[in-house]
Amino acid sequence: SLNEGIVYVHGNVNRPGVYNLPQTGRMTLIRAIAAASDLNPIGIPERVDITRYIGPERQATVRVNYRAITEGTQPD
């Protein structure tokens, strides 16, 4: 599809934008937020939403705890 190989990072991050998926390894939440220069001061690390397309016209959103992920107590 047209959007393969990219990820959109927006919301309360320092540099919202469109980023390429990594050449090696998987795109993780830590990698995506690092690409966007981290959360900005009003970002809430315990409430980060991830939205993915699960079909041509369907999306799914899940809320994750970014702080727990960076602390290693939840998977990335």
CYANA upper distance limits for C-alpha pairs under 8 A (distance plus 0.5 A):
  5 GLY  CA     20 ASN  CA      6.31
  5 GLY  CA     21 LEU  CA      5.66
  6 ILE  CA     18 VAL  CA      7.12
  6 ILE  CA     19 TYR  CA      6.00
  6 ILE  CA     20 ASN  CA      4.88
  6 ILE  CA     21 LEU  CA      5.73
  7 VAL  CA     18 VAL  CA      6.27
  7 VAL  CA     19 TYR  CA      5.77
  7 VAL  CA     20 ASN  CA      6.76
  7 VAL  CA     21 LEU  CA      7.02
  7 VAL  CA     32 ALA  CA      8.29
  8 TYR  CA     16 PRO  CA      8.23
  8 TYR  CA     17 GLY  CA      6.36
  8 TYR  CA     18 VAL  CA      5.07
  8 TYR  CA     19 TYR  CA      6.80
  9 VAL  CA     13 VAL  CA      8.26
  9 VAL  CA     16 PRO  CA      5.83
  9 VAL  CA     17 GLY  CA      5.96
  9 VAL  CA     18 VAL  CA      6.84
  9 VAL  CA     19 TYR  CA      7.99
  9 VAL  CA     32 ALA  CA      7.44
  9 VAL  CA     33 ILE  CA      7.86
  9 VAL  CA     36 ALA  CA      7.27
 10 HIS  CA     15 ARG  CA      8.39
 10 HIS  CA     16 PRO  CA      5.02
 10 HIS  CA     17 GLY  CA      6.80
 11 GLY  CA     16 PRO  CA      7.31
 12 ASN  CA     16 PRO  CA      8.44
 12 ASN  CA     39 LEU  CA      6.29
 12 ASN  CA     40 ASN  CA      5.95
 12 ASN  CA     41 PRO  CA      8.38
 12 ASN  CA     42 ILE  CA      7.00
 12 ASN  CA     43 GLY  CA      5.31
 13 VAL  CA     33 ILE  CA      7.73
 13 VAL  CA     36 ALA  CA      6.62
 13 VAL  CA     37 SER  CA      7.32
 13 VAL  CA     38 ASP  CA      6.17
 13 VAL  CA     39 LEU  CA      4.58
 13 VAL  CA     40 ASN  CA      5.27
 13 VAL  CA     43 GLY  CA      7.35
 14 ASN  CA     36 ALA  CA      6.55
 14 ASN  CA     37 SER  CA      5.89
 14 ASN  CA     38 ASP  CA      6.52
 14 ASN  CA     39 LEU  CA      6.42
 14 ASN  CA     40 ASN  CA      5.54
 15 ARG  CA     36 ALA  CA      5.15
 15 ARG  CA     37 SER  CA      6.38
 15 ARG  CA     38 ASP  CA      8.46
 16 PRO  CA     36 ALA  CA      6.31
 17 GLY  CA     36 ALA  CA      7.70
 19 TYR  CA     32 ALA  CA      8.44
 19 TYR  CA     35 ALA  CA      7.82
 21 LEU  CA     26 ARG  CA      8.29
 21 LEU  CA     27 MET  CA      6.59
 22 PRO  CA     26 ARG  CA      7.23
 22 PRO  CA     27 MET  CA      6.81
 27 MET  CA     31 ARG  CA      6.67
 27 MET  CA     32 ALA  CA      7.18
 28 THR  CA     32 ALA  CA      6.70
 28 THR  CA     76 ASP  CA      6.42
 29 LEU  CA     33 ILE  CA      6.59
 29 LEU  CA     66 TYR  CA      8.29
 29 LEU  CA     76 ASP  CA      6.65
 30 ILE  CA     34 ALA  CA      6.48
 30 ILE  CA     66 TYR  CA      8.45
 30 ILE  CA     69 ILE  CA      8.38
 30 ILE  CA     70 THR  CA      7.65
 30 ILE  CA     76 ASP  CA      7.48
 31 ARG  CA     35 ALA  CA      6.61
 32 ALA  CA     36 ALA  CA      6.99
 33 ILE  CA     37 SER  CA      6.90
 33 ILE  CA     38 ASP  CA      5.58
 33 ILE  CA     39 LEU  CA      7.36
 34 ALA  CA     38 ASP  CA      5.61
 39 LEU  CA     43 GLY  CA      5.90
 39 LEU  CA     44 ILE  CA      8.45
 39 LEU  CA     45 PRO  CA      8.13
 44 ILE  CA     48 VAL  CA      7.55
 45 PRO  CA     65 ASN  CA      6.70
 45 PRO  CA     66 TYR  CA      5.46
 45 PRO  CA     67 ARG  CA      5.76
 46 GLU  CA     64 VAL  CA      7.32
 46 GLU  CA     65 ASN  CA      4.64
 46 GLU  CA     66 TYR  CA      6.09
 46 GLU  CA     67 ARG  CA      6.30
 46 GLU  CA     68 ALA  CA      8.05
 47 ARG  CA     63 ARG  CA      6.64
 47 ARG  CA     64 VAL  CA      6.49
 47 ARG  CA     65 ASN  CA      6.14
 47 ARG  CA     66 TYR  CA      7.64
 48 VAL  CA     63 ARG  CA      5.99
 48 VAL  CA     64 VAL  CA      5.80
 48 VAL  CA     65 ASN  CA      6.77
 48 VAL  CA     66 TYR  CA      6.81
 49 ASP  CA     61 THR  CA      6.95
 49 ASP  CA     62 VAL  CA      6.13
 49 ASP  CA     63 ARG  CA      4.82
 49 ASP  CA     64 VAL  CA      6.72
 50 ILE  CA     61 THR  CA      5.96
 50 ILE  CA     62 VAL  CA      5.90
 50 ILE  CA     63 ARG  CA      6.80
 50 ILE  CA     64 VAL  CA      8.02
 51 THR  CA     59 GLN  CA      7.04
 51 THR  CA     60 ALA  CA      6.04
 51 THR  CA     61 THR  CA      4.72
 51 THR  CA     62 VAL  CA      7.08
 52 ARG  CA     59 GLN  CA      6.01
 52 ARG  CA     60 ALA  CA      6.00
 52 ARG  CA     61 THR  CA      7.05
 53 TYR  CA     57 GLU  CA      8.00
 53 TYR  CA     58 ARG  CA      6.28
 53 TYR  CA     59 GLN  CA      4.86
 53 TYR  CA     60 ALA  CA      6.91
 54 ILE  CA     58 ARG  CA      6.09
 54 ILE  CA     59 GLN  CA      6.02
 54 ILE  CA     60 ALA  CA      7.10
 55 GLY  CA     59 GLN  CA      7.60
 65 ASN  CA     69 ILE  CA      6.94
 65 ASN  CA     74 GLN  CA      8.47
 66 TYR  CA     70 THR  CA      6.69
 67 ARG  CA     71 GLU  CA      6.66
 68 ALA  CA     72 GLY  CA      6.64
 68 ALA  CA     73 THR  CA      5.75
 68 ALA  CA     74 GLN  CA      6.01
 69 ILE  CA     73 THR  CA      6.47
 69 ILE  CA     74 GLN  CA      5.25
 69 ILE  CA     75 PRO  CA      6.34
 69 ILE  CA     76 ASP  CA      6.10
 70 THR  CA     76 ASP  CA      8.42
